Protein backbone atom coordinates (compact mmCIF):
# COMPACT_ATOMS: atom_id res chain seq x y z
CA UNK A 1 0.00 0.00 0.00
CA UNK A 2 2.79 2.42 0.84
CA UNK A 3 4.36 1.78 -2.57
CA UNK A 4 1.09 2.58 -4.33
CA UNK A 5 0.78 5.90 -2.51
CA UNK A 6 4.35 6.85 -3.46
CA UNK A 7 3.70 6.03 -7.10
CA UNK A 8 0.45 8.03 -7.06
CA UNK A 9 2.30 11.02 -5.66
CA UNK A 10 4.95 10.67 -8.38
CA UNK A 11 2.24 10.50 -11.05
CA UNK A 12 0.57 13.65 -9.69
CA UNK A 13 3.91 15.47 -9.63
CA UNK A 14 4.80 14.26 -13.11
CA UNK A 15 1.34 15.19 -14.37
CA UNK A 16 1.63 18.69 -12.92
CA UNK A 17 5.11 19.12 -14.32
CA UNK A 18 4.03 17.99 -17.77
CA UNK A 19 1.06 20.36 -17.64
CA UNK A 20 3.32 23.30 -16.64
CA UNK A 21 5.85 22.48 -19.38
CA UNK A 22 3.04 22.21 -21.95
CA UNK A 23 1.62 25.57 -20.90
CA UNK A 24 5.08 27.15 -21.10
CA UNK A 25 5.65 25.70 -24.59
CA UNK A 26 2.27 26.90 -25.86
CA UNK A 27 2.82 30.39 -24.41
CA UNK A 28 6.30 30.63 -25.94
CA UNK A 29 5.01 29.55 -29.34
CA UNK A 30 2.21 32.10 -29.15
CA UNK A 31 4.67 34.86 -28.18
CA UNK A 32 6.93 33.93 -31.11
CA UNK A 33 3.96 33.85 -33.50
CA UNK A 34 2.39 37.13 -32.32
CA UNK A 35 5.21 39.35 -31.00
CA UNK A 36 3.26 42.61 -31.40
CA UNK A 37 0.43 41.35 -29.22
CA UNK A 38 2.88 40.41 -26.47
CA UNK A 39 4.72 43.70 -26.93
CA UNK A 40 1.49 45.59 -26.39
CA UNK A 41 0.76 43.50 -23.27
CA UNK A 42 4.17 44.38 -21.89
CA UNK A 43 3.76 48.05 -22.76
CA UNK A 44 0.27 48.40 -21.27
CA UNK A 45 0.71 46.31 -18.13
CA UNK A 46 4.29 47.46 -17.60
CA UNK A 47 3.17 51.08 -17.86
CA UNK A 48 0.34 50.40 -15.44
CA UNK A 49 2.79 48.81 -13.00
CA UNK A 50 5.17 51.77 -13.22
CA UNK A 51 2.32 54.23 -12.67
CA UNK A 52 1.02 52.31 -9.64
CA UNK A 53 4.52 52.10 -8.16
CA UNK A 54 4.95 55.86 -8.63
CA UNK A 55 1.61 56.66 -6.97
CA UNK A 56 2.30 54.22 -4.11
CA UNK A 57 5.67 55.83 -3.44
CA UNK A 58 4.18 59.33 -3.56
CA UNK A 59 1.45 58.27 -1.11
CA UNK A 60 4.02 56.85 1.31
CA UNK A 61 6.09 60.07 1.15
CA UNK A 62 2.98 62.17 1.81
CA UNK A 63 2.07 60.00 4.81
CA UNK A 64 5.59 60.37 6.19
CA UNK A 65 5.43 64.17 5.83
CA UNK A 66 2.03 64.24 7.57
CA UNK A 67 3.39 62.16 10.47
CA UNK A 68 6.32 64.55 10.93
CA UNK A 69 4.02 67.58 10.85
CA UNK A 70 1.63 65.97 13.35
CA UNK A 71 4.52 65.26 15.70
CA UNK A 72 5.73 68.88 15.47
CA UNK A 73 2.20 70.13 16.08
CA UNK A 74 1.86 67.88 19.15
CA UNK A 75 5.08 69.30 20.59
CA UNK A 76 3.93 72.87 19.96
CA UNK A 77 0.57 72.22 21.64
CA UNK A 78 2.27 70.63 24.66
CA UNK A 79 4.63 73.60 24.98
CA UNK A 80 1.74 76.05 24.70
CA UNK A 81 -0.30 74.15 27.29
CA UNK A 82 2.59 74.10 29.73
CA UNK A 83 3.12 77.86 29.26
CA UNK A 84 -0.56 78.64 29.75
CA UNK A 85 -0.70 76.39 32.81
CA UNK A 86 2.31 78.20 34.28
CA UNK A 87 0.76 81.61 33.53
CA UNK A 88 -2.61 80.63 35.01
CA UNK A 89 -1.12 79.54 38.32
CA UNK A 90 -0.81 82.50 40.68
CA UNK A 91 2.74 83.36 41.58
CA UNK A 92 3.70 82.63 45.17
CA UNK A 93 2.62 85.58 47.28
CA UNK A 94 5.25 87.55 49.14
CA UNK A 95 4.50 88.74 52.63
CA UNK A 96 3.81 92.48 52.77
CA UNK A 97 6.89 94.53 53.55
CA UNK A 98 7.25 95.48 57.17
CA UNK A 99 7.55 99.20 57.67
CA UNK A 100 10.36 100.25 59.90
CA UNK A 101 9.70 103.10 62.25
CA UNK A 102 11.51 106.19 61.14
CA UNK A 103 12.97 107.53 64.23
CA UNK A 104 16.61 107.62 64.63
FIDRENTI-666616 format. One record per atom (N, C-alpha, C): residue number from 1; residue in one letter; atom name; x, y, z. Coordinates in steps of 0.001 Angstrom, whole numbers. Atoms other than C-alpha are relative to their C-alpha. Example, Ala and Ser with C-alpha at 12.3 -4.5 7.8 and 13.67 -1.06 7.14 Angstrom:
2
> k, r, a, px, py, pz
> 1, A, N, 890, -1190, 0
> 1, A, CA, 12300, -4500, 7800
> 1, A, C, 900, 1200, 0
> 2, S, N, -820, -1190, -60
> 2, S, CA, 13670, -1060, 7140
> 2, S, C, -770, 1090, 730
END
This chain:
104
> k, r, a, px, py, pz
> 1, X, N, 807, -1185, 0
> 1, X, CA, 0, 0, 0
> 1, X, C, 854, 1254, 0
> 2, X, N, -858, -1174, -78
> 2, X, CA, 2794, 2421, 844
> 2, X, C, 643, 263, -1360
> 3, X, N, -598, -153, 1330
> 3, X, CA, 4360, 1777, -2575
> 3, X, C, -979, 625, -980
> 4, X, N, 1013, -561, 899
> 4, X, CA, 1093, 2584, -4333
> 4, X, C, -192, 1494, 244
> 5, X, N, 159, -1422, -317
> 5, X, CA, 779, 5903, -2508
> 5, X, C, 1169, 802, -536
> 6, X, N, -1194, -679, 514
> 6, X, CA, 4353, 6846, -3455
> 6, X, C, -69, 157, -1508
> 7, X, N, 123, -72, 1457
> 7, X, CA, 3700, 6026, -7102
> 7, X, C, -1085, 994, -407
> 8, X, N, 1074, -942, 305
> 8, X, CA, 454, 8026, -7063
> 8, X, C, 494, 1432, 166
> 9, X, N, -550, -1345, -213
> 9, X, CA, 2299, 11021, -5659
> 9, X, C, 945, 355, -1143
> 10, X, N, -907, -254, 1131
> 10, X, CA, 4947, 10673, -8381
> 10, X, C, -795, 327, -1256
> 11, X, N, 824, -253, 1181
> 11, X, CA, 2242, 10503, -11047
> 11, X, C, -612, 1390, 48
> 12, X, N, 582, -1343, -129
> 12, X, CA, 573, 13654, -9686
> 12, X, C, 1054, 1061, -274
> 13, X, N, -1073, -966, 215
> 13, X, CA, 3914, 15468, -9633
> 13, X, C, 398, 23, -1460
> 14, X, N, -377, 70, 1412
> 14, X, CA, 4799, 14263, -13105
> 14, X, C, -1097, 607, -863
> 15, X, N, 1110, -571, 758
> 15, X, CA, 1343, 15194, -14372
> 15, X, C, -15, 1515, 97
> 16, X, N, -38, -1450, -190
> 16, X, CA, 1626, 18685, -12915
> 16, X, C, 1162, 613, -758
> 17, X, N, -1183, -518, 685
> 17, X, CA, 5113, 19124, -14315
> 17, X, C, -229, -8, -1515
> 18, X, N, 286, 58, 1440
> 18, X, CA, 4026, 17992, -17771
> 18, X, C, -975, 1101, -402
> 19, X, N, 976, -1050, 295
> 19, X, CA, 1064, 20363, -17640
> 19, X, C, 685, 1367, -41
> 20, X, N, -695, -1289, -60
> 20, X, CA, 3324, 23295, -16644
> 20, X, C, 920, 165, -1213
> 21, X, N, -885, -83, 1168
> 21, X, CA, 5847, 22480, -19376
> 21, X, C, -794, 204, -1284
> 22, X, N, 852, -169, 1182
> 22, X, CA, 3039, 22208, -21949
> 22, X, C, -522, 1434, -84
> 23, X, N, 473, -1389, -15
> 23, X, CA, 1617, 25570, -20901
> 23, X, C, 1120, 953, -403
> 24, X, N, -1142, -853, 334
> 24, X, CA, 5079, 27153, -21100
> 24, X, C, 296, -73, -1501
> 25, X, N, -289, 177, 1424
> 25, X, CA, 5651, 25696, -24586
> 25, X, C, -1038, 716, -853
> 26, X, N, 1065, -650, 772
> 26, X, CA, 2267, 26904, -25858
> 26, X, C, 98, 1522, 88
> 27, X, N, -138, -1454, -172
> 27, X, CA, 2823, 30387, -24413
> 27, X, C, 1181, 519, -804
> 28, X, N, -1182, -423, 754
> 28, X, CA, 6304, 30633, -25938
> 28, X, C, -282, 3, -1502
> 29, X, N, 332, 51, 1430
> 29, X, CA, 5011, 29551, -29343
> 29, X, C, -925, 1154, -377
> 30, X, N, 921, -1095, 275
> 30, X, CA, 2209, 32101, -29148
> 30, X, C, 746, 1333, -23
> 31, X, N, -773, -1244, -48
> 31, X, CA, 4671, 34860, -28181
> 31, X, C, 882, 140, -1230
> 32, X, N, -828, -59, 1203
> 32, X, CA, 6931, 33927, -31109
> 32, X, C, -849, 245, -1236
> 33, X, N, 883, -175, 1151
> 33, X, CA, 3957, 33853, -33499
> 33, X, C, -579, 1410, -45
> 34, X, N, 640, -1324, -75
> 34, X, CA, 2386, 37131, -32316
> 34, X, C, 809, 946, 898
> 35, X, N, -841, -834, -874
> 35, X, CA, 5210, 39348, -31004
> 35, X, C, -611, 1367, 297
> 36, X, N, 561, -1327, -240
> 36, X, CA, 3258, 42612, -31398
> 36, X, C, -1073, -26, 1086
> 37, X, N, 1010, 138, -1048
> 37, X, CA, 426, 41348, -29218
> 37, X, C, 687, -37, 1361
> 38, X, N, -707, 105, -1268
> 38, X, CA, 2880, 40413, -26471
> 38, X, C, 726, 1297, 332
> 39, X, N, -628, -1306, -231
> 39, X, CA, 4718, 43697, -26926
> 39, X, C, -1003, 995, 553
> 40, X, N, 1012, -923, -514
> 40, X, CA, 1491, 45592, -26390
> 40, X, C, -393, -374, 1431
> 41, X, N, 274, 413, -1378
> 41, X, CA, 760, 43503, -23272
> 41, X, C, 1059, 562, 940
> 42, X, N, -1103, -474, -844
> 42, X, CA, 4174, 44378, -21891
> 42, X, C, -64, 1511, 154
> 43, X, N, 67, -1453, -61
> 43, X, CA, 3762, 48045, -22756
> 43, X, C, -1138, 471, 909
> 44, X, N, 1166, -442, -773
> 44, X, CA, 273, 48400, -21272
> 44, X, C, 138, -381, 1467
> 45, X, N, -51, 431, -1395
> 45, X, CA, 709, 46313, -18126
> 45, X, C, 1272, 464, 692
> 46, X, N, -1223, -559, -576
> 46, X, CA, 4287, 47459, -17603
> 46, X, C, -191, 1461, 358
> 47, X, N, 282, -1406, -293
> 47, X, CA, 3169, 51082, -17855
> 47, X, C, -921, 152, 1193
> 48, X, N, 908, -31, -1142
> 48, X, CA, 342, 50404, -15439
> 48, X, C, 751, -301, 1301
> 49, X, N, -796, 333, -1186
> 49, X, CA, 2790, 48810, -13001
> 49, X, C, 894, 1146, 432
> 50, X, N, -862, -1144, -323
> 50, X, CA, 5174, 51765, -13216
> 50, X, C, -829, 1122, 610
> 51, X, N, 860, -1060, -517
> 51, X, CA, 2316, 54232, -12673
> 51, X, C, -442, -300, 1428
> 52, X, N, 437, 370, -1348
> 52, X, CA, 1019, 52313, -9644
> 52, X, C, 1145, 82, 999
> 53, X, N, -1156, -101, -894
> 53, X, CA, 4516, 52097, -8162
> 53, X, C, 298, 1461, 322
> 54, X, N, -233, -1429, -207
> 54, X, CA, 4949, 55865, -8634
> 54, X, C, -1014, 573, 984
> 55, X, N, 1044, -535, -883
> 55, X, CA, 1614, 56659, -6969
> 55, X, C, 147, -559, 1424
> 56, X, N, -185, 616, -1305
> 56, X, CA, 2299, 54224, -4113
> 56, X, C, 1120, 703, 756
> 57, X, N, -1140, -658, -633
> 57, X, CA, 5674, 55832, -3435
> 57, X, C, -363, 1423, 413
> 58, X, N, 412, -1360, -315
> 58, X, CA, 4182, 59329, -3556
> 58, X, C, -929, 5, 1218
> 59, X, N, 903, 111, -1144
> 59, X, CA, 1447, 58265, -1110
> 59, X, C, 788, -234, 1282
> 60, X, N, -814, 281, -1181
> 60, X, CA, 4025, 56855, 1308
> 60, X, C, 766, 1237, 436
> 61, X, N, -735, -1225, -342
> 61, X, CA, 6086, 60070, 1151
> 61, X, C, -934, 1021, 643
> 62, X, N, 964, -946, -567
> 62, X, CA, 2979, 62168, 1815
> 62, X, C, -365, -412, 1418
> 63, X, N, 325, 470, -1339
> 63, X, CA, 2067, 60000, 4805
> 63, X, C, 1141, 283, 968
> 64, X, N, -1141, -278, -865
> 64, X, CA, 5589, 60374, 6189
> 64, X, C, 66, 1483, 356
> 65, X, N, -11, -1443, -267
> 65, X, CA, 5428, 64167, 5834
> 65, X, C, -1104, 372, 981
> 66, X, N, 1115, -289, -900
> 66, X, CA, 2034, 64240, 7567
> 66, X, C, 344, -448, 1420
> 67, X, N, -391, 470, -1332
> 67, X, CA, 3390, 62162, 10473
> 67, X, C, 975, 967, 669
> 68, X, N, -976, -940, -554
> 68, X, CA, 6321, 64552, 10928
> 68, X, C, -699, 1287, 422
> 69, X, N, 716, -1232, -335
> 69, X, CA, 4020, 67578, 10849
> 69, X, C, -901, -198, 1220
> 70, X, N, 836, 270, -1165
> 70, X, CA, 1632, 65971, 13354
> 70, X, C, 837, -46, 1275
> 71, X, N, -877, 79, -1161
> 71, X, CA, 4519, 65262, 15696
> 71, X, C, 454, 1402, 412
> 72, X, N, -389, -1374, -322
> 72, X, CA, 5734, 68878, 15466
> 72, X, C, -1158, 766, 616
> 73, X, N, 1173, -679, -531
> 73, X, CA, 2204, 70134, 16081
> 73, X, C, -283, -443, 1437
> 74, X, N, 196, 500, -1361
> 74, X, CA, 1862, 67884, 19151
> 74, X, C, 959, 667, 978
> 75, X, N, -994, -628, -868
> 75, X, CA, 5084, 69297, 20585
> 75, X, C, -346, 1467, 251
> 76, X, N, 373, -1399, -176
> 76, X, CA, 3926, 72871, 19958
> 76, X, C, -1183, 146, 946
> 77, X, N, 1178, -59, -865
> 77, X, CA, 573, 72221, 21636
> 77, X, C, 393, -283, 1445
> 78, X, N, -448, 308, -1367
> 78, X, CA, 2269, 70630, 24659
> 78, X, C, 748, 1178, 604
> 79, X, N, -749, -1155, -499
> 79, X, CA, 4633, 73599, 24982
> 79, X, C, -952, 1143, 331
> 80, X, N, 961, -1070, -245
> 80, X, CA, 1745, 76050, 24698
> 80, X, C, -838, -279, 1242
> 81, X, N, 793, 365, -1172
> 81, X, CA, -300, 74154, 27287
> 81, X, C, 811, 169, 1285
> 82, X, N, -819, -146, -1213
> 82, X, CA, 2594, 74096, 29731
> 82, X, C, 219, 1478, 316
> 83, X, N, -152, -1438, -238
> 83, X, CA, 3118, 77857, 29255
> 83, X, C, -1281, 597, 560
> 84, X, N, 1267, -556, -480
> 84, X, CA, -565, 78639, 29752
> 84, X, C, -303, -507, 1409
> 85, X, N, 216, 527, -1342
> 85, X, CA, -700, 76388, 32811
> 85, X, C, 887, 747, 997
> 86, X, N, -901, -736, -882
> 86, X, CA, 2314, 78201, 34285
> 86, X, C, -498, 1432, 188
> 87, X, N, 505, -1368, -92
> 87, X, CA, 763, 81606, 33533
> 87, X, C, -1299, 48, 803
> 88, X, N, 1273, 20, -710
> 88, X, CA, -2608, 80627, 35011
> 88, X, C, 197, -199, 1497
> 89, X, N, -248, 221, -1426
> 89, X, CA, -1119, 79540, 38318
> 89, X, C, 473, 1310, 622
> 90, X, N, -425, -1261, -615
> 90, X, CA, -811, 82504, 40676
> 90, X, C, 1416, -124, 537
> 91, X, N, -1367, 68, -505
> 91, X, CA, 2737, 83364, 41581
> 91, X, C, -37, -73, 1531
> 92, X, N, 8, 90, -1465
> 92, X, CA, 3700, 82632, 45170
> 92, X, C, -24, 1414, 598
> 93, X, N, 163, -1349, -566
> 93, X, CA, 2618, 85575, 47284
> 93, X, C, 1118, 292, 995
> 94, X, N, -1054, -429, -932
> 94, X, CA, 5254, 87554, 49136
> 94, X, C, -706, 663, 1201
> 95, X, N, 604, -691, -1146
> 95, X, CA, 4497, 88744, 52628
> 95, X, C, 152, 1506, -175
> 96, X, N, -110, -1450, 170
> 96, X, CA, 3807, 92476, 52773
> 96, X, C, 1247, 520, 717
> 97, X, N, -1220, -517, -640
> 97, X, CA, 6890, 94532, 53547
> 97, X, C, -332, 639, 1344
> 98, X, N, 174, -556, -1347
> 98, X, CA, 7248, 95484, 57167
> 98, X, C, 602, 1391, 22
> 99, X, N, -496, -1373, -42
> 99, X, CA, 7550, 99205, 57672
> 99, X, C, 816, 180, 1265
> 100, X, N, -861, -267, -1139
> 100, X, CA, 10362, 100252, 59897
> 100, X, C, -342, 1397, 532
> 101, X, N, 283, -1344, -528
> 101, X, CA, 9705, 103104, 62253
> 101, X, C, 1147, 952, -352
> 102, X, N, -1017, -955, 396
> 102, X, CA, 11511, 106192, 61135
> 102, X, C, 322, 913, 1181
> 103, X, N, -449, -823, -1093
> 103, X, CA, 12966, 107530, 64229
> 103, X, C, 1403, -379, 393
> 104, X, N, -1354, 332, -357
> 104, X, CA, 16610, 107616, 64633
> 104, X, C, 504, 780, 1121
END
